[in-house]
Amino acid sequence: MTESLSAKKAKPCVLVIFGITGDLTKRLLYPAICNLGSKGLLDDNFSILGIGAEKYTSQTFRAKLSRDVKTFVSDPLAKKFGLTLKNRLHYLSGDFSDPKLYAKVKTSLDRLHKAPDSQISYNYLFYFAVPPQFIQTLTVGLATAKLLDEQQGRHFRRIIVEKPFGHDLASAQALNKALLALIDEQQIFRIDHFLGKETVQNLLAFRFSNGIFEPIWNHHYIDHVQITIAETLGVEARGAYYDQAGALRDMVPNHLLQLLSLIIMEAPNSFTADSIRAEKSKALQAICPINNVAAQAIRGQYSAGVIQGEAVPCYQAEPAIDPHSHTETFVALQCFVDNWRWSKVPFYLRTGKRMKTRASEIIIQFKAAPSNLFNEVGENATANLLRIYLQPDEGISLQFNAKVPGPSLQLGQVDMTFKYRDYFGIKPQTGYETILYDCMNGDHLLFNHTDMIENGWALVQPILDAWAKSTDIPQYKAGTWGPLDADALLTKDKRQWLM
């Protein structure tokens, strides 16, 4: 979402949030809704129906939400909008596993439409802000209550599903099959919130609208690519989930592979969701299977250490974690793409918790100029780097060589950096603004299709199978860049991590 959308309101709808009492809503969803509303991007009759297990009434939940808005919404205009919108928020208490709940949801929606002078839309957007085991349960309940029936296109009915979508290839395939028996593919919006970030979206514009980069976007000019998503945080309140998932399941099939697909995909025929999805899907299929897991996949688990001057415990001492857990908190992979464009170019993917700094970055290293050109003057031309920053500061930088002023020929690196915040003056966003806006408008550009979900799991399945046979997991000290084996993944190829 960009500021240029400010004149175009999203299509009218009721946003039904299952799990509205959780952290996701107060920290991300509602602030995103406030940001959209403050820019005039929501329909005037946009309303919210929240469903949670806690025993709130609409009035008491509105009071809670008012406190959350003051805490988690930073922009004054967005905060003002949020405090006004709460009057169009309604709450229903219930158990997601109770089949009777979904008839109550239908009754609550009908009651909104019957209110005096009601102009509330019959378009429904169902957001599943719930643990993954409830995805199928909620879909079955809504389908049984006839709430997913689009009535021959008169009104839309859509579900928004948070990751993870399955826990391995077989479960993802089974879940896809179960949902598609109840609802059409075009009604399902599978979220990867990383794709809502401006910089990630800008990858498409950067690659295909700038004629100077696309001709050198191939194995003739690019030496290798690194993609890193590093966190300084531990598992926080996600311990119960994370100890069953681990870094591989949690980050690789979705975030990291989605970023990789945007780097390696071919130019689409048009800037439409179907065209871009088709190219991303083909890109994922072109990634070579990781059959030599020992040589291409590294895992690790953090031990106690110090991050930014604060002592932090080891992973096994975190809340809700098995004290004998062998779950990985770090993953590094080496991948190759089997096509003409990327022949023999290595891609290094890395993600971890309790690392040295919080950063998400794509680094493209170009091949260095011939060294003998500058040997006579004792200089070496450093390889050019294109850095794409995803967080915390979104932007792009290009590093190249230039002559240092003076009588002798000396080379120095120049860094040309562009930051969205400085150049466009944009206000902080959660990343969910674009996701919600596109869901309301039925735009699938940033969302995962069935085949992309299954392609991602197919790539990591051999790694899951190999790691399941061994409980041996290297430790790395919290506040570092991961286990030493991750460095060896590159040094054996005479390369190194660049951050």
C-alpha positions in Angstrom: 0.0 0.0 0.0 1.3 3.4 -0.9 0.1 6.9 -0.3 -1.1 7.0 -3.9 -4.0 4.8 -2.8 -5.4 7.4 -0.5 -8.2 8.4 -2.9 -9.5 4.9 -3.4 -11.5 3.3 -0.6 -11.5 -0.4 -0.1 -14.6 -2.3 -0.9 -17.2 -2.3 1.9 -17.3 -5.3 4.2 -17.7 -6.6 7.8 -14.3 -7.8 9.1 -15.0 -10.9 11.4 -12.0 -11.6 13.5 -11.8 -15.0 15.2 -9.3 -14.6 18.1 -9.8 -10.9 18.4 -8.6 -10.9 22.1 -5.1 -12.1 21.2 -1.8 -10.2 20.7 -2.1 -10.2 16.9 -5.1 -8.0 17.0 -4.0 -5.4 19.5 -0.4 -5.2 18.2 -0.9 -5.4 14.4 -4.4 -5.8 13.0 -6.2 -3.0 14.8 -3.2 -0.5 14.4 -3.3 -1.4 10.7 -7.0 -0.8 10.5 -6.5 2.5 12.2 -3.8 3.5 9.7 -6.1 2.6 6.8 -9.0 4.5 8.3 -7.0 7.6 9.0 -6.0 7.7 5.3 -9.6 7.4 4.1 -9.1 3.9 2.7 -12.0 2.2 4.6 -15.6 2.3 3.6 -17.7 4.6 5.7 -19.8 1.7 7.0 -16.8 -0.7 7.7 -17.6 -2.7 10.8 -15.9 -5.4 12.9 -17.3 -8.4 14.6 -14.8 -10.0 17.0 -15.1 -13.5 18.4 -13.0 -14.7 21.4 -13.1 -17.2 24.2 -13.0 -14.5 26.9 -16.2 -13.3 28.5 -16.4 -9.7 27.3 -19.5 -7.8 26.2 -19.3 -5.4 23.2 -19.1 -2.5 25.7 -16.4 -4.0 27.9 -14.3 -5.1 24.9 -14.6 -1.6 23.4 -13.1 -0.2 26.7 -10.2 -2.7 26.4 -9.6 -1.8 22.8 -9.5 1.9 23.7 -6.7 1.2 26.0 -4.9 -0.9 23.4 -5.3 1.9 20.8 -3.6 4.4 23.1 -0.8 1.9 23.7 -0.1 0.4 20.3 -1.2 3.1 17.8 1.4 5.8 17.4 0.1 8.1 14.7 -2.3 10.8 16.2 -4.7 10.7 13.3 -4.8 6.9 13.3 -5.3 6.9 17.1 -8.2 9.3 16.7 -9.8 7.1 14.0 -9.4 4.0 16.2 -11.1 5.5 19.1 -14.1 6.4 16.8 -14.2 3.1 15.0 -14.6 1.2 18.3 -18.3 2.2 18.2 -18.7 0.0 15.1 -17.0 -3.0 16.8 -19.1 -5.8 18.2 -18.0 -8.8 20.3 -19.2 -12.4 20.6 -17.9 -14.8 23.2 -17.7 -18.5 22.2 -15.6 -21.7 21.9 -14.2 -22.2 18.4 -14.7 -26.0 18.7 -18.4 -25.6 19.5 -20.4 -26.2 16.3 -23.2 -24.0 17.8 -20.9 -20.9 17.7 -21.2 -20.4 14.0 -25.0 -20.1 14.0 -24.5 -17.5 16.7 -22.0 -15.7 14.4 -24.6 -15.7 11.6 -27.3 -14.4 14.1 -24.9 -11.6 15.2 -24.3 -10.6 11.6 -28.0 -10.6 10.8 -28.6 -8.4 13.8 -26.2 -5.8 12.5 -28.1 -5.6 9.2 -31.4 -5.3 11.0 -30.3 -2.3 13.0 -32.2 1.0 12.3 -30.7 2.8 9.3 -28.1 0.1 8.9 -26.0 0.3 5.7 -23.6 -2.4 6.7 -22.3 -4.5 3.8 -23.2 -8.1 3.2 -19.5 -8.7 2.2 -17.8 -10.7 4.9 -14.0 -11.1 5.5 -13.2 -13.8 8.1 -9.8 -13.4 9.7 -8.4 -16.5 11.4 -6.2 -14.9 14.1 -6.1 -18.3 15.8 -3.7 -21.3 16.4 -3.2 -23.3 13.2 -5.2 -26.3 14.5 -8.4 -24.2 14.3 -8.1 -23.4 10.5 -10.1 -26.4 9.3 -12.5 -26.2 12.3 -13.4 -22.6 11.6 -13.8 -23.2 7.8 -16.1 -26.2 8.4 -18.2 -24.2 10.9 -18.6 -21.2 8.6 -19.5 -23.4 5.7 -22.1 -25.3 7.7 -23.7 -22.0 8.7 -23.8 -21.0 5.0 -21.5 -18.0 5.8 -19.1 -18.9 3.0 -21.8 -19.0 0.3 -21.2 -16.1 -2.1 -24.7 -16.2 -3.5 -23.7 -16.3 -7.1 -21.3 -13.5 -6.8 -23.7 -11.0 -5.2 -21.5 -10.7 -2.0 -18.0 -11.9 -1.3 -17.1 -14.3 1.5 -13.3 -14.6 2.1 -11.1 -16.2 4.7 -7.7 -14.9 5.8 -5.4 -17.6 7.1 -2.2 -16.8 9.1 0.9 -19.1 8.8 1.8 -21.8 9.4 -0.3 -23.6 6.8 0.5 -27.2 7.8 3.6 -28.5 9.6 5.0 -30.6 6.7 4.2 -31.5 3.1 1.6 -34.1 3.9 -0.3 -31.9 6.4 -0.3 -28.9 4.0 -1.7 -31.1 1.2 -4.4 -32.5 3.5 -5.4 -29.0 4.7 -5.5 -27.6 1.2 -7.7 -30.5 0.1 -10.0 -30.1 3.1 -10.5 -26.3 2.5 -11.0 -26.6 -1.2 -13.8 -29.1 -0.6 -15.6 -26.3 1.2 -14.5 -23.0 -0.5 -13.0 -21.9 -3.8 -9.3 -21.0 -4.1 -10.2 -17.4 -4.9 -11.9 -17.1 -1.5 -8.8 -18.1 0.4 -6.1 -15.5 1.4 -3.0 -17.2 2.9 -1.0 -14.5 4.6 2.8 -14.0 4.6 3.0 -10.7 6.4 6.5 -10.2 5.1 5.0 -9.6 1.7 3.1 -6.7 3.0 6.2 -4.7 3.6 6.8 -1.9 1.1 10.4 -3.0 0.3 9.3 -6.5 -0.5 6.6 -5.3 -2.9 9.1 -2.8 -4.4 11.3 -5.8 -5.4 8.9 -6.3 -8.4 9.1 -2.6 -9.3 12.8 -2.4 -8.8 13.5 -5.4 -11.0 11.1 -4.9 -13.8 10.8 -1.1 -14.1 14.6 -0.3 -14.1 16.3 -1.2 -17.3 19.8 -1.0 -15.8 19.4 -4.0 -13.5 17.4 -6.6 -15.4 20.1 -7.2 -18.0 22.7 -8.1 -15.3 20.2 -10.1 -13.1 21.7 -13.5 -14.0 24.6 -15.9 -13.5 26.9 -13.9 -15.9 27.1 -11.0 -13.5 25.9 -12.2 -10.0 28.3 -14.2 -7.8 25.8 -15.2 -5.1 22.8 -14.0 -3.1 22.3 -13.9 0.7 18.9 -13.6 2.4 19.0 -13.1 6.2 16.1 -12.7 8.7 17.7 -12.2 12.1 15.9 -11.6 15.4 17.3 -10.6 18.8 14.2 -11.8 20.6 13.6 -15.3 21.9 10.3 -17.2 21.7 8.5 -14.8 24.0 4.9 -16.0 24.4 5.1 -18.4 21.5 7.1 -21.1 23.3 4.4 -23.8 23.1 4.0 -23.4 19.4 7.7 -22.7 18.6 9.0 -25.8 20.3 6.8 -27.9 18.0 7.7 -26.0 14.9 11.3 -24.7 15.1 13.0 -22.2 12.8 12.8 -24.3 9.7 9.0 -24.7 9.7 8.4 -21.3 11.1 10.4 -19.2 8.6 11.7 -21.1 5.6 8.6 -22.4 3.6 7.0 -19.0 3.8 9.1 -15.9 4.5 12.5 -17.0 3.1 11.3 -18.9 0.1 8.8 -16.1 -0.8 11.7 -13.6 -0.8 13.8 -16.0 -2.8 11.0 -16.4 -5.4 10.8 -12.6 -5.9 14.6 -12.5 -6.6 14.7 -15.5 -9.0 11.4 -15.3 -10.9 11.1 -14.3 -14.5 9.3 -11.2 -15.7 5.5 -11.7 -15.6 3.3 -11.0 -18.7 1.4 -8.4 -16.7 1.3 -6.9 -13.2 -1.7 -9.0 -12.2 -1.9 -11.5 -9.3 -2.3 -14.5 -11.6 0.7 -13.6 -13.8 3.0 -12.9 -10.9 1.8 -16.0 -9.0 2.5 -18.2 -12.0 6.1 -16.9 -12.3 6.7 -17.2 -8.6 5.4 -20.8 -8.6 7.7 -21.7 -11.5 10.6 -20.1 -9.7 10.0 -22.3 -6.6 9.7 -25.4 -8.7 13.1 -24.6 -10.3 14.9 -24.7 -6.9 17.0 -27.8 -6.8 16.0 -30.4 -4.1 18.3 -30.3 -1.0 19.3 -33.9 -1.0 22.7 -33.5 0.7 21.3 -32.1 3.9 24.6 -32.5 5.8 26.4 -30.2 3.4 23.6 -27.8 2.5 21.5 -27.3 5.7 22.8 -26.1 9.1 20.8 -25.9 12.3 21.5 -24.6 15.8 20.0 -23.7 19.1 20.9 -20.7 21.2 22.6 -21.0 24.6 22.7 -18.3 27.2 24.4 -15.0 26.3 24.3 -11.3 26.2 22.3 -9.1 23.7 22.7 -5.4 23.8 24.1 -5.5 27.3 21.3 -7.7 28.7 21.9 -11.3 29.8 19.4 -13.8 28.2 18.7 -17.4 29.1 19.3 -20.4 26.9 16.5 -21.7 24.7 15.8 -24.7 26.9 15.2 -22.3 29.9 12.6 -20.2 28.0 8.9 -20.3 29.2 6.9 -23.3 27.9 10.0 -24.9 26.4 10.9 -28.6 27.0 14.2 -28.4 29.1 15.6 -31.2 27.0 14.3 -29.7 23.7 16.3 -30.4 20.5 14.3 -27.8 18.5 16.4 -25.6 16.2 16.3 -21.8 16.6 18.7 -21.2 13.7 18.7 -22.4 10.1 21.1 -21.7 7.3 20.7 -23.2 3.8 22.6 -23.3 0.5 20.3 -23.5 -2.5 20.7 -23.6 -6.3 18.2 -22.9 -9.1 18.1 -25.2 -12.0 17.5 -22.8 -15.0 19.5 -20.8 -17.5 19.3 -17.5 -15.6 20.7 -18.8 -12.3 22.9 -21.7 -13.4 25.5 -22.5 -10.6 24.7 -19.3 -8.6 24.5 -20.2 -4.9 21.7 -18.8 -2.7 22.4 -18.7 1.0 19.4 -18.4 3.3 19.7 -17.7 7.1 17.3 -17.1 9.9 17.6 -17.3 13.7 16.5 -16.1 17.1 18.7 -14.4 19.8 21.1 -13.2 17.1 23.5 -10.3 17.3 21.1 -7.7 15.8 17.6 -7.5 14.4 17.8 -7.2 10.7 16.1 -8.6 7.5 18.2 -8.1 4.4 18.8 -9.4 0.9 22.4 -9.0 -0.4 23.2 -9.5 -4.0 27.0 -9.7 -4.6 28.1 -9.1 -8.2 31.2 -10.7 -9.7 34.3 -8.7 -9.1 36.2 -6.9 -11.8 39.4 -8.6 -13.1 42.0 -8.2 -10.3 45.0 -7.8 -12.7 43.6 -4.4 -13.8 44.7 -2.8 -10.6 47.5 -5.1 -9.5 50.2 -2.8 -10.7 49.1 -0.1 -8.2 48.5 -2.6 -5.4 44.8 -2.2 -5.4 41.9 -4.7 -5.6 38.4 -3.9 -6.9 35.9 -5.0 -4.3 32.8 -6.7 -5.5 29.7 -4.6 -5.9 26.9 -5.2 -3.4 23.2 -4.5 -3.8 21.6 -4.5 -0.4 17.8 -4.6 0.0 16.8 -3.7 3.6 13.5 -5.1 4.8 13.7 -4.2 8.5 14.1 -2.3 10.7 14.7 0.5 8.2 13.3 -0.3 4.8 15.5 0.8 1.8 18.0 -0.1 -0.8 21.7 0.6 -1.1 24.3 0.1 -3.9 28.0 -0.2 -3.0 30.6 0.4 -5.7 34.2 1.4 -6.1 35.5 4.9 -6.7 38.9 6.6 -6.7 39.9 8.2 -3.4 40.8 11.8 -4.0 44.6 12.3 -4.2 47.7 12.0 -6.4 47.8 8.2 -6.3 45.3 5.6 -7.6 43.5 4.3 -4.5 40.1 2.6 -4.5 37.4 3.2 -1.9 33.9 1.9 -1.5 31.0 4.3 -2.0 27.6 3.5 -0.5 24.5 5.0 -2.2 21.6 4.5 0.1 17.9 5.1 -0.3 15.5 4.8 2.6 11.8 4.9 2.2 11.3 6.9 5.4 13.7 9.7 4.3 12.7 9.9 0.7 8.9 9.5 0.8 8.3 10.7 4.3 6.1 7.7 5.0 4.8 7.0 8.5 5.5 3.7 10.3 3.3 0.8 9.2 2.7 -2.6 10.6 2.9 -4.4 7.2 -0.8 -5.5 7.6 -2.2 -2.4 6.0 -1.6 -3.7 2.5 -2.7 -7.2 3.4 -6.1 -6.1 4.7 -6.6 -3.6 1.9 -5.9 -6.2 -0.8 -8.1 -8.8 0.9 -11.0 -6.3 0.9 -10.5 -5.7 -2.8 -9.9 -9.4 -3.7 -6.4 -8.8 -4.9 -4.3 -12.0 -4.6 -1.0 -10.5 -5.6 0.7 -10.8 -2.1 -0.9 -14.1 -1.2 0.1 -17.8 -1.5 -1.8 -20.1 -3.8 -2.1 -23.9 -3.1 0.8 -24.8 -5.4 3.1 -22.3 -3.8 2.4 -23.6 -0.3 3.0 -27.2 -1.4 6.2 -26.3 -3.4 7.6 -24.6 -0.3 7.0 -27.6 1.9 8.3 -30.0 -0.7 11.7 -28.2 -0.6 12.1 -28.4 3.2 10.6 -31.9 3.6 14.0 -33.8 3.0 15.5 -31.6 5.7 12.8 -32.3 8.2 13.1 -36.0 7.5 16.9 -35.9 7.9 16.9 -33.9 11.1 14.2 -36.1 12.6 16.7 -38.9 12.7 19.2 -37.1 15.0 18.9 -35.1 18.2 22.5 -33.7 17.8 22.1 -30.0 17.5 25.0 -27.4 17.6 24.7 -24.6 20.2 25.5 -21.0 19.5 25.8 -18.2 22.0 22.9 -15.7 22.2 24.1 -12.4 20.7 26.1 -14.0 17.9 25.5 -14.8 14.3 24.7 -18.4 14.8 26.8 -21.6 15.0 30.3 -21.8 13.4 29.0 -24.4 10.9 26.9 -21.7 9.3 30.1 -19.8 8.5 31.6 -22.9 7.0 28.7 -23.2 4.7 30.2 -20.2 2.8 33.9 -20.4 3.6 34.1 -23.8 1.8 33.1 -21.8 -1.3 35.6 -19.0 -0.4 32.7 -16.6 0.5 31.5 -15.1 3.8 28.4 -13.7 5.3 28.2 -10.0 4.6 26.3 -9.0 7.7 
